[in-house]
Amino acid sequence: MPSRLTEIWVYLAASPLFGLTLTLLAYQGAFWLYRRTGSHPLANPVMLAVAMLVSILWITGTPYRSYFDGAQFVHFLLGPATVALAIPLHAQFRRLRAMALPLLVALVAGSLTAALSAVAVGYWLGASKAVLLSLAPKSVTTPIAMGIAERIGGLPSLTAVLVIITGILGAVGARYVYQALRIEDQATRGFALGIASHGIGTARAFQESEQAGAFAALAMGLNGLVTAALLPLVMAWLGRWLY
């Protein structure tokens, strides 16, 4: 019987739709657990789904490339999904215009803080130059972060992992930070989460409210632009002192 199950698994793993089906099932199961826990932050569905997928691929010995042949369809849909975030943002346009200046200041401050704090911690722990450069764009959405890392001399693959970890940590811990700082305004909460934790944080913001999600989406997009423009200059300047 076990050999029969192994044969079935090998057959399914060879299908291009294997990765897509496995991803959807893992997320559906993770989201079910998330709802069962009363939407508790520690049961973040992205974190649980990633843990499930990694465990399944590791236990079965399935190569990542075989998995991604099907999962790339989900990856492709990230583009249209990101563009669709403009719809709820348009509904908040009046408040966005009123808060333009504070948001601009918060954007620049948040972008620089996210990058420089990571580099400072890495430097304090003795990280190499390549790791420091890979850490810097960790709060930007994955495609942009990987491009920035490659441009400044970091390791794009390492940056991709750091981006996912950052997003999950932000989505899990944001509620507790807001409670400790007594931040109640939904626009402020969403904007901060979008800057710090990109797409995963934005998804978490939408679970709080449409307003928080809209401002998180705005922050995620603008943070990518600001970081791509400023980070290479900042890291080149810091390079004279750090390495």
Phi and psi restraints in degrees (value plus and minus 20) as a CYANA .aco file:
   2 PRO   PHI     -78.3   -38.3
   2 PRO   PSI     -58.0   -18.0
   3 SER   PHI     -85.8   -45.8
   3 SER   PSI     -55.7   -15.7
   4 ARG   PHI     -84.3   -44.3
   4 ARG   PSI     -63.0   -23.0
   5 LEU   PHI     -84.1   -44.1
   5 LEU   PSI     -56.4   -16.4
   6 THR   PHI     -84.4   -44.4
   6 THR   PSI     -61.6   -21.6
   7 GLU   PHI     -82.9   -42.9
   7 GLU   PSI     -61.1   -21.1
   8 ILE   PHI     -85.0   -45.0
   8 ILE   PSI     -61.9   -21.9
   9 TRP   PHI     -82.9   -42.9
   9 TRP   PSI     -63.6   -23.6
  10 VAL   PHI     -81.1   -41.1
  10 VAL   PSI     -59.9   -19.9
  11 TYR   PHI     -85.2   -45.2
  11 TYR   PSI     -66.0   -26.0
  12 LEU   PHI     -85.3   -45.3
  12 LEU   PSI     -59.0   -19.0
  13 ALA   PHI     -85.0   -45.0
  13 ALA   PSI     -42.8    -2.8
  14 ALA   PHI    -101.2   -61.2
  14 ALA   PSI     -30.5     9.5
  15 SER   PHI    -100.8   -60.8
  15 SER   PSI     116.2   156.2
  16 PRO   PHI     -79.7   -39.7
  16 PRO   PSI     -45.6    -5.6
  17 LEU   PHI    -107.0   -67.0
  17 LEU   PSI     -19.9    20.1
  18 PHE   PHI     -80.5   -40.5
  18 PHE   PSI     -70.0   -30.0
  19 GLY   PHI     -82.4   -42.4
  19 GLY   PSI     -60.4   -20.4
  20 LEU   PHI     -84.3   -44.3
  20 LEU   PSI     -67.4   -27.4
  21 THR   PHI     -83.0   -43.0
  21 THR   PSI     -64.4   -24.4
  22 LEU   PHI     -83.1   -43.1
  22 LEU   PSI     -60.4   -20.4
  23 THR   PHI     -84.1   -44.1
  23 THR   PSI     -65.8   -25.8
  24 LEU   PHI     -84.7   -44.7
  24 LEU   PSI     -61.6   -21.6
  25 LEU   PHI     -86.4   -46.4
  25 LEU   PSI     -61.1   -21.1
  26 ALA   PHI     -83.6   -43.6
  26 ALA   PSI     -64.1   -24.1
  27 TYR   PHI     -89.2   -49.2
  27 TYR   PSI     -58.1   -18.1
  28 GLN   PHI     -82.8   -42.8
  28 GLN   PSI     -62.1   -22.1
  29 GLY   PHI     -85.2   -45.2
  29 GLY   PSI     -60.7   -20.7
  30 ALA   PHI     -86.1   -46.1
  30 ALA   PSI     -58.7   -18.7
  31 PHE   PHI     -89.5   -49.5
  31 PHE   PSI     -53.7   -13.7
  32 TRP   PHI     -83.5   -43.5
  32 TRP   PSI     -63.8   -23.8
  33 LEU   PHI     -84.2   -44.2
  33 LEU   PSI     -58.1   -18.1
  34 TYR   PHI     -80.9   -40.9
  34 TYR   PSI     -63.5   -23.5
  35 ARG   PHI     -89.2   -49.2
  35 ARG   PSI     -56.8   -16.8
  36 ARG   PHI     -86.0   -46.0
  36 ARG   PSI     -46.3    -6.3
  37 THR   PHI    -110.2   -70.2
  37 THR   PSI     -10.9    29.1
  38 GLY   PHI      54.4    94.4
  38 GLY   PSI      13.2    53.2
  39 SER   PHI      39.2    79.2
  39 SER   PSI      21.9    61.9
  40 HIS   PHI     -90.7   -50.7
  40 HIS   PSI     114.8   154.8
  41 PRO   PHI     -77.1   -37.1
  41 PRO   PSI     -54.1   -14.1
  42 LEU   PHI     -90.7   -50.7
  42 LEU   PSI     -33.1     6.9
  43 ALA   PHI    -122.1   -82.1
  43 ALA   PSI      16.3    56.3
  44 ASN   PHI     -72.6   -32.6
  44 ASN   PSI     104.5   144.5
  45 PRO   PHI     -82.7   -42.7
  45 PRO   PSI     -53.6   -13.6
  46 VAL   PHI     -84.9   -44.9
  46 VAL   PSI     -65.4   -25.4
  47 MET   PHI     -81.5   -41.5
  47 MET   PSI     -65.8   -25.8
  48 LEU   PHI     -85.8   -45.8
  48 LEU   PSI     -60.6   -20.6
  49 ALA   PHI     -85.2   -45.2
  49 ALA   PSI     -62.0   -22.0
  50 VAL   PHI     -82.3   -42.3
  50 VAL   PSI     -63.4   -23.4
  51 ALA   PHI     -81.4   -41.4
  51 ALA   PSI     -61.2   -21.2
  52 MET   PHI     -83.1   -43.1
  52 MET   PSI     -67.3   -27.3
  53 LEU   PHI     -84.0   -44.0
  53 LEU   PSI     -65.0   -25.0
  54 VAL   PHI     -80.9   -40.9
  54 VAL   PSI     -62.8   -22.8
  55 SER   PHI     -83.6   -43.6
  55 SER   PSI     -63.9   -23.9
  56 ILE   PHI     -85.0   -45.0
  56 ILE   PSI     -65.9   -25.9
  57 LEU   PHI     -84.7   -44.7
  57 LEU   PSI     -57.5   -17.5
  58 TRP   PHI     -90.9   -50.9
  58 TRP   PSI     -64.9   -24.9
  59 ILE   PHI     -84.8   -44.8
  59 ILE   PSI     -60.4   -20.4
  60 THR   PHI    -106.5   -66.5
  60 THR   PSI     -29.5    10.5
  61 GLY   PHI      49.5    89.5
  61 GLY   PSI       7.5    47.5
  62 THR   PHI    -100.4   -60.4
  62 THR   PSI     106.3   146.3
  63 PRO   PHI     -83.5   -43.5
  63 PRO   PSI     125.0   165.0
  64 TYR   PHI     -80.3   -40.3
  64 TYR   PSI     -57.3   -17.3
  65 ARG   PHI     -80.7   -40.7
  65 ARG   PSI     -60.4   -20.4
  66 SER   PHI     -84.3   -44.3
  66 SER   PSI     -59.3   -19.3
  67 TYR   PHI     -85.9   -45.9
  67 TYR   PSI     -64.7   -24.7
  68 PHE   PHI     -91.7   -51.7
  68 PHE   PSI     -39.6     0.4
  69 ASP   PHI     -77.0   -37.0
  69 ASP   PSI     -52.3   -12.3
  70 GLY   PHI    -117.7   -77.7
  70 GLY   PSI     -56.9   -16.9
  71 ALA   PHI     -87.4   -47.4
  71 ALA   PSI     -35.5     4.5
  72 GLN   PHI     -83.7   -43.7
  72 GLN   PSI     -39.3     0.7
  73 PHE   PHI     -86.2   -46.2
  73 PHE   PSI     -58.4   -18.4
  74 VAL   PHI     -85.7   -45.7
  74 VAL   PSI     -61.3   -21.3
  75 HIS   PHI     -80.0   -40.0
  75 HIS   PSI     -60.4   -20.4
  76 PHE   PHI     -83.5   -43.5
  76 PHE   PSI     -55.9   -15.9
  77 LEU   PHI     -94.1   -54.1
  77 LEU   PSI     -29.5    10.5
  78 LEU   PHI     -81.4   -41.4
  78 LEU   PSI     -55.6   -15.6
  79 GLY   PHI     -82.2   -42.2
  79 GLY   PSI     -78.8   -38.8
  80 PRO   PHI     -78.8   -38.8
  80 PRO   PSI     -55.9   -15.9
  81 ALA   PHI     -84.7   -44.7
  81 ALA   PSI     -59.4   -19.4
  82 THR   PHI     -86.0   -46.0
  82 THR   PSI     -62.5   -22.5
  83 VAL   PHI     -83.3   -43.3
  83 VAL   PSI     -56.8   -16.8
  84 ALA   PHI     -85.9   -45.9
  84 ALA   PSI     -37.7     2.3
  85 LEU   PHI     -84.8   -44.8
  85 LEU   PSI     -35.7     4.3
  86 ALA   PHI     -88.7   -48.7
  86 ALA   PSI     -40.5    -0.5
  87 ILE   PHI     -86.7   -46.7
  87 ILE   PSI     -75.0   -35.0
  88 PRO   PHI     -86.4   -46.4
  88 PRO   PSI     -47.3    -7.3
  89 LEU   PHI     -85.6   -45.6
  89 LEU   PSI     -57.1   -17.1
  90 HIS   PHI     -82.1   -42.1
  90 HIS   PSI     -53.2   -13.2
  91 ALA   PHI     -89.1   -49.1
  91 ALA   PSI     -39.3     0.7
  92 GLN   PHI    -123.2   -83.2
  92 GLN   PSI      -3.2    36.8
  93 PHE   PHI     -82.1   -42.1
  93 PHE   PSI     -57.8   -17.8
  94 ARG   PHI     -82.9   -42.9
  94 ARG   PSI     -65.9   -25.9
  95 ARG   PHI     -90.9   -50.9
  95 ARG   PSI     -54.3   -14.3
  96 LEU   PHI     -80.1   -40.1
  96 LEU   PSI     -63.2   -23.2
  97 ARG   PHI     -84.5   -44.5
  97 ARG   PSI     -57.6   -17.6
  98 ALA   PHI     -89.7   -49.7
  98 ALA   PSI     -46.4    -6.4
  99 MET   PHI    -125.0   -85.0
  99 MET   PSI      -3.0    37.0
 100 ALA   PHI     -76.6   -36.6
 100 ALA   PSI     -69.1   -29.1
 101 LEU   PHI     -85.7   -45.7
 101 LEU   PSI     -69.7   -29.7
 102 PRO   PHI     -79.2   -39.2
 102 PRO   PSI     -57.5   -17.5
 103 LEU   PHI     -87.1   -47.1
 103 LEU   PSI     -57.6   -17.6
 104 LEU   PHI     -83.5   -43.5
 104 LEU   PSI     -64.5   -24.5
 105 VAL   PHI     -83.5   -43.5
 105 VAL   PSI     -64.3   -24.3
 106 ALA   PHI     -84.0   -44.0
 106 ALA   PSI     -56.1   -16.1
 107 LEU   PHI     -82.8   -42.8
 107 LEU   PSI     -71.6   -31.6
 108 VAL   PHI     -84.4   -44.4
 108 VAL   PSI     -65.5   -25.5
 109 ALA   PHI     -83.3   -43.3
 109 ALA   PSI     -63.4   -23.4
 110 GLY   PHI     -87.1   -47.1
 110 GLY   PSI     -60.8   -20.8
 111 SER   PHI     -82.8   -42.8
 111 SER   PSI     -66.7   -26.7
 112 LEU   PHI     -88.0   -48.0
 112 LEU   PSI     -60.2   -20.2
 113 THR   PHI     -83.8   -43.8
 113 THR   PSI     -63.1   -23.1
 114 ALA   PHI     -80.0   -40.0
 114 ALA   PSI     -61.6   -21.6
 115 ALA   PHI     -96.6   -56.6
 115 ALA   PSI     -69.1   -29.1
 116 LEU   PHI     -90.9   -50.9
 116 LEU   PSI     -54.3   -14.3
 117 SER   PHI     -85.2   -45.2
 117 SER   PSI     -59.2   -19.2
 118 ALA   PHI     -85.9   -45.9
 118 ALA   PSI     -62.8   -22.8
 119 VAL   PHI     -84.4   -44.4
 119 VAL   PSI     -60.0   -20.0
 120 ALA   PHI     -83.5   -43.5
 120 ALA   PSI     -65.0   -25.0
 121 VAL   PHI     -84.4   -44.4
 121 VAL   PSI     -63.6   -23.6
 122 GLY   PHI     -82.1   -42.1
 122 GLY   PSI     -62.1   -22.1
 123 TYR   PHI     -84.7   -44.7
 123 TYR   PSI     -61.2   -21.2
 124 TRP   PHI     -83.1   -43.1
 124 TRP   PSI     -53.3   -13.3
 125 LEU   PHI    -106.4   -66.4
 125 LEU   PSI     -19.7    20.3
 126 GLY   PHI      65.3   105.3
 126 GLY   PSI       6.5    46.5
 127 ALA   PHI     -88.4   -48.4
 127 ALA   PSI     132.4   172.4
 128 SER   PHI     -94.2   -54.2
 128 SER   PSI     149.8   189.8
 129 LYS   PHI     -78.6   -38.6
 129 LYS   PSI     -64.3   -24.3
 130 ALA   PHI     -83.0   -43.0
 130 ALA   PSI     -58.9   -18.9
 131 VAL   PHI     -88.7   -48.7
 131 VAL   PSI     -61.0   -21.0
 132 LEU   PHI     -80.5   -40.5
 132 LEU   PSI     -63.1   -23.1
 133 LEU   PHI     -90.0   -50.0
 133 LEU   PSI     -46.4    -6.4
 134 SER   PHI     -98.7   -58.7
 134 SER   PSI     -49.2    -9.2
 135 LEU   PHI     -92.1   -52.1
 135 LEU   PSI     -54.9   -14.9
 136 ALA   PHI     -73.1   -33.1
 136 ALA   PSI     -65.5   -25.5
 137 PRO   PHI    -112.8   -72.8
 137 PRO   PSI       4.9    44.9
 138 LYS   PHI     -87.6   -47.6
 138 LYS   PSI     -35.0     5.0
 139 SER   PHI    -117.5   -77.5
 139 SER   PSI     -12.4    27.6
 140 VAL   PHI    -121.2   -81.2
 140 VAL   PSI     130.4   170.4
 141 THR   PHI     -76.7   -36.7
 141 THR   PSI     126.3   166.3
 142 THR   PHI     -70.3   -30.3
 142 THR   PSI     -72.6   -32.6
 143 PRO   PHI     -79.0   -39.0
 143 PRO   PSI     -61.9   -21.9
 144 ILE   PHI     -90.0   -50.0
 144 ILE   PSI     -61.8   -21.8
 145 ALA   PHI     -81.0   -41.0
 145 ALA   PSI     -61.6   -21.6
 146 MET   PHI     -86.2   -46.2
 146 MET   PSI     -58.1   -18.1
 147 GLY   PHI     -86.3   -46.3
 147 GLY   PSI     -60.5   -20.5
 148 ILE   PHI     -84.7   -44.7
 148 ILE   PSI     -65.0   -25.0
 149 ALA   PHI     -79.8   -39.8
 149 ALA   PSI     -62.0   -22.0
 150 GLU   PHI     -85.4   -45.4
 150 GLU   PSI     -56.7   -16.7
 151 ARG   PHI     -89.6   -49.6
 151 ARG   PSI     -58.0   -18.0
 152 ILE   PHI    -112.9   -72.9
 152 ILE   PSI     -20.9    19.1
 153 GLY   PHI      81.5   121.5
 153 GLY   PSI      -6.2    33.8
 154 GLY   PHI    -106.9   -66.9
 154 GLY   PSI    -191.1  -151.1
 155 LEU   PHI    -127.9   -87.9
 155 LEU   PSI      86.0   126.0
 156 PRO   PHI     -75.2   -35.2
 156 PRO   PSI     -59.6   -19.6
 157 SER   PHI     -84.5   -44.5
 157 SER   PSI     -60.7   -20.7
 158 LEU   PHI     -87.1   -47.1
 158 LEU   PSI     -60.1   -20.1
 159 THR   PHI     -80.2   -40.2
 159 THR   PSI     -60.6   -20.6
 160 ALA   PHI     -79.6   -39.6
 160 ALA   PSI     -62.7   -22.7
 161 VAL   PHI     -85.1   -45.1
 161 VAL   PSI     -63.6   -23.6
 162 LEU   PHI     -84.5   -44.5
 162 LEU   PSI     -55.6   -15.6
 163 VAL   PHI     -83.1   -43.1
 163 VAL   PSI     -65.8   -25.8
 164 ILE   PHI     -83.0   -43.0
 164 ILE   PSI     -64.4   -24.4
 165 ILE   PHI     -81.8   -41.8
 165 ILE   PSI     -63.2   -23.2
 166 THR   PHI     -80.9   -40.9
 166 THR   PSI     -64.7   -24.7
 167 GLY   PHI     -81.1   -41.1
 167 GLY   PSI     -64.0   -24.0
 168 ILE   PHI     -86.1   -46.1
 168 ILE   PSI     -64.9   -24.9
 169 LEU   PHI     -82.1   -42.1
 169 LEU   PSI     -59.9   -19.9
 170 GLY   PHI     -85.5   -45.5
 170 GLY   PSI     -63.5   -23.5
 171 ALA   PHI     -86.1   -46.1
 171 ALA   PSI     -55.5   -15.5
 172 VAL   PHI     -95.9   -55.9
 172 VAL   PSI     -62.4   -22.4
 173 GLY   PHI    -114.0   -74.0
 173 GLY   PSI     -31.0     9.0
 174 ALA   PHI     -77.7   -37.7
 174 ALA   PSI     -63.5   -23.5
 175 ARG   PHI     -77.9   -37.9
 175 ARG   PSI     -61.8   -21.8
 176 TYR   PHI     -90.0   -50.0
 176 TYR   PSI     -55.6   -15.6
 177 VAL   PHI     -85.9   -45.9
 177 VAL   PSI     -64.3   -24.3
 178 TYR   PHI     -82.1   -42.1
 178 TYR   PSI     -60.4   -20.4
 179 GLN   PHI     -85.9   -45.9
 179 GLN   PSI     -61.4   -21.4
 180 ALA   PHI     -85.4   -45.4
 180 ALA   PSI     -56.8   -16.8
 181 LEU   PHI    -111.9   -71.9
 181 LEU   PSI     -22.5    17.5
 182 ARG   PHI      37.3    77.3
 182 ARG   PSI      26.6    66.6
 183 ILE   PHI    -116.0   -76.0
 183 ILE   PSI      95.8   135.8
 184 GLU   PHI    -129.4   -89.4
 184 GLU   PSI     -46.5    -6.5
 185 ASP   PHI     -83.3   -43.3
 185 ASP   PSI     106.0   146.0
 186 GLN   PHI     -87.7   -47.7
 186 GLN   PSI     -55.6   -15.6
 187 ALA   PHI     -85.6   -45.6
 187 ALA   PSI     -62.8   -22.8
 188 THR   PHI     -85.0   -45.0
 188 THR   PSI     -64.8   -24.8
 189 ARG   PHI     -81.5   -41.5
 189 ARG   PSI     -65.7   -25.7
 190 GLY   PHI     -86.4   -46.4
 190 GLY   PSI     -63.3   -23.3
 191 PHE   PHI     -83.3   -43.3
 191 PHE   PSI     -63.5   -23.5
 192 ALA   PHI     -83.3   -43.3
 192 ALA   PSI     -61.2   -21.2
 193 LEU   PHI     -88.5   -48.5
 193 LEU   PSI     -56.2   -16.2
 194 GLY   PHI     -86.2   -46.2
 194 GLY   PSI     -57.8   -17.8
 195 ILE   PHI     -89.2   -49.2
 195 ILE   PSI     -64.3   -24.3
 196 ALA   PHI     -99.1   -59.1
 196 ALA   PSI     -53.4   -13.4
 197 SER   PHI    -152.1  -112.1
 197 SER   PSI       0.9    40.9
 198 HIS   PHI      21.9    61.9
 198 HIS   PSI    -152.3  -112.3
 199 GLY   PHI     -86.8   -46.8
 199 GLY   PSI     -60.9   -20.9
 200 ILE   PHI     -86.3   -46.3
 200 ILE   PSI     -60.0   -20.0
 201 GLY   PHI     -84.8   -44.8
 201 GLY   PSI     -57.6   -17.6
 202 THR   PHI     -83.8   -43.8
 202 THR   PSI     -61.9   -21.9
 203 ALA   PHI     -80.4   -40.4
 203 ALA   PSI     -60.1   -20.1
 204 ARG   PHI     -86.0   -46.0
 204 ARG   PSI     -58.2   -18.2
 205 ALA   PHI     -83.5   -43.5
 205 ALA   PSI     -58.9   -18.9
 206 PHE   PHI     -85.0   -45.0
 206 PHE   PSI     -46.5    -6.5
 207 GLN   PHI     -92.2   -52.2
 207 GLN   PSI     -41.3    -1.3
 208 GLU   PHI    -102.0   -62.0
 208 GLU   PSI     -70.5   -30.5
 209 SER   PHI    -188.8  -148.8
 209 SER   PSI     141.2   181.2
 210 GLU   PHI     -86.4   -46.4
 210 GLU   PSI     -56.1   -16.1
 211 GLN   PHI     -85.2   -45.2
 211 GLN   PSI     -65.1   -25.1
 212 ALA   PHI     -81.9   -41.9
 212 ALA   PSI     -60.5   -20.5
 213 GLY   PHI     -85.8   -45.8
 213 GLY   PSI     -59.8   -19.8
 214 ALA   PHI     -84.2   -44.2
 214 ALA   PSI     -64.1   -24.1
 215 PHE   PHI     -92.0   -52.0
 215 PHE   PSI     -50.8   -10.8
 216 ALA   PHI     -86.6   -46.6
 216 ALA   PSI     -60.1   -20.1
 217 ALA   PHI     -83.4   -43.4
 217 ALA   PSI     -62.1   -22.1
 218 LEU   PHI     -81.0   -41.0
 218 LEU   PSI     -66.7   -26.7
 219 ALA   PHI     -83.0   -43.0
 219 ALA   PSI     -60.9   -20.9
 220 MET   PHI     -80.4   -40.4
 220 MET   PSI     -66.2   -26.2
 221 GLY   PHI     -86.7   -46.7
 221 GLY   PSI     -67.2   -27.2
 222 LEU   PHI     -88.0   -48.0
 222 LEU   PSI     -54.1   -14.1
 223 ASN   PHI     -83.3   -43.3
 223 ASN   PSI     -56.4   -16.4
 224 GLY   PHI     -82.1   -42.1
 224 GLY   PSI     -62.5   -22.5
 225 LEU   PHI     -87.4   -47.4
 225 LEU   PSI     -67.1   -27.1
 226 VAL   PHI     -84.9   -44.9
 226 VAL   PSI     -63.7   -23.7
 227 THR   PHI     -85.6   -45.6
 227 THR   PSI     -60.7   -20.7
 228 ALA   PHI     -83.5   -43.5
 228 ALA   PSI     -52.5   -12.5
 229 ALA   PHI    -102.3   -62.3
 229 ALA   PSI     -60.8   -20.8
 230 LEU   PHI    -113.7   -73.7
 230 LEU   PSI     -54.5   -14.5
 231 LEU   PHI     -81.1   -41.1
 231 LEU   PSI     -63.5   -23.5
 232 PRO   PHI     -77.8   -37.8
 232 PRO   PSI     -57.9   -17.9
 233 LEU   PHI     -89.2   -49.2
 233 LEU   PSI     -64.0   -24.0
 234 VAL   PHI     -85.2   -45.2
 234 VAL   PSI     -63.2   -23.2
 235 MET   PHI     -89.8   -49.8
 235 MET   PSI     -52.8   -12.8
 236 ALA   PHI     -85.6   -45.6
 236 ALA   PSI     -58.5   -18.5
 237 TRP   PHI     -89.2   -49.2
 237 TRP   PSI     -62.8   -22.8
 238 LEU   PHI     -86.5   -46.5
 238 LEU   PSI     -49.4    -9.4
 239 GLY   PHI     -78.2   -38.2
 239 GLY   PSI     -47.3    -7.3
 240 ARG   PHI     -88.1   -48.1
 240 ARG   PSI     -41.9    -1.9
 241 TRP   PHI    -127.9   -87.9
 241 TRP   PSI     -49.5    -9.5
 242 LEU   PHI    -111.2   -71.2
 242 LEU   PSI     -55.5   -15.5
